[in-house]
Amino acid sequence: MKRMFFSGRGRKRIITIPARLRKNFSFYTFLLILFSGIAAGTFSGATASGELVRSLDTIFLTNYELRCTRSALESFGASFACAFIFMLVFFLLGMSLWGFLITSAVPFVKGYGYGISVSFLYHNYGMTGILYNALMILPGAFICCAVTAAAAREAFRNSLELTRHLVSVPETPAELRMKKYFVTMLWLLFLAALSSLADMVTSILFSPIFKFN
């Protein structure tokens, strides 16, 4: 629970690092990368054109017009299809020997797409855009961010283990490790479905109050 560091004068200073933080360091790292993408997208979104935002909406599904006009099932299906694409990318990266080298780029891209679309809403629709984001996007995005960071961590770890196998004998049998990887990614896909369910619920509850013209 504690790590000890010594100063130049011989006095010792004890810095307590929570075990939970050390254990989940990689998860928080990927979460930070995702938030960095959101920040970068937010700065870019202020000057983004409507055409660019609409093209990004095809992938990131923050399209305010479509969310307000689709049926509940269509909202769920579109949201889950978007989540499935990113989960598939993570899964394939985790199965690649070199996937760990580019895994961190995916959360950044995910965050960038979210940030640029939300920033566009803020700058073009003011309080209406802010309210739309809070009610329609954030509930599902909160779950989605956690799932994205967790999937990035699992893909990174599995890819790194595959690479280590080339130079050393693994401590865990390959079959057992791959089975664990499959089960974990399926569980994360289920959580991604919950994020899509949250999108569907918010669409049902709040879409009638938004009219973007």
Rosetta blueprint (number, residue, H / E / L):
1 M L
2 K E
3 R E
4 M E
5 F E
6 F E
7 S L
8 G L
9 R L
10 G L
11 R L
12 K E
13 R E
14 I E
15 I E
16 T E
17 I L
18 P L
19 A H
20 R H
21 L H
22 R H
23 K H
24 N L
25 F H
26 S H
27 F H
28 Y H
29 T H
30 F H
31 L H
32 L H
33 I H
34 L H
35 F H
36 S H
37 G H
38 I H
39 A H
40 A H
41 G H
42 T H
43 F H
44 S H
45 G H
46 A L
47 T L
48 A L
49 S L
50 G H
51 E H
52 L H
53 V H
54 R H
55 S H
56 L H
57 D H
58 T H
59 I H
60 F H
61 L L
62 T L
63 N L
64 Y H
65 E H
66 L H
67 R H
68 C H
69 T H
70 R L
71 S L
72 A H
73 L H
74 E H
75 S H
76 F H
77 G H
78 A H
79 S H
80 F H
81 A H
82 C H
83 A H
84 F H
85 I H
86 F H
87 M H
88 L H
89 V H
90 F H
91 F H
92 L H
93 L H
94 G H
95 M L
96 S L
97 L L
98 W L
99 G H
100 F H
101 L H
102 I L
103 T L
104 S L
105 A H
106 V H
107 P H
108 F H
109 V H
110 K H
111 G H
112 Y H
113 G H
114 Y H
115 G H
116 I H
117 S H
118 V H
119 S H
120 F H
121 L H
122 Y H
123 H H
124 N H
125 Y H
126 G H
127 M H
128 T H
129 G H
130 I H
131 L H
132 Y H
133 N H
134 A H
135 L H
136 M H
137 I H
138 L H
139 P H
140 G H
141 A H
142 F H
143 I H
144 C H
145 C H
146 A H
147 V H
148 T H
149 A H
150 A H
151 A H
152 A H
153 R H
154 E H
155 A H
156 F H
157 R H
158 N H
159 S H
160 L H
161 E H
162 L H
163 T H
164 R H
165 H L
166 L L
167 V L
168 S L
169 V L
170 P L
171 E L
172 T L
173 P L
174 A H
175 E H
176 L H
177 R H
178 M H
179 K H
180 K H
181 Y H
182 F H
183 V H
184 T H
185 M H
186 L H
187 W H
188 L H
189 L H
190 F H
191 L H
192 A H
193 A H
194 L H
195 S H
196 S H
197 L H
198 A H
199 D H
200 M H
201 V H
202 T H
203 S H
204 I H
205 L H
206 F H
207 S H
208 P H
209 I H
210 F L
211 K L
212 F L
213 N L
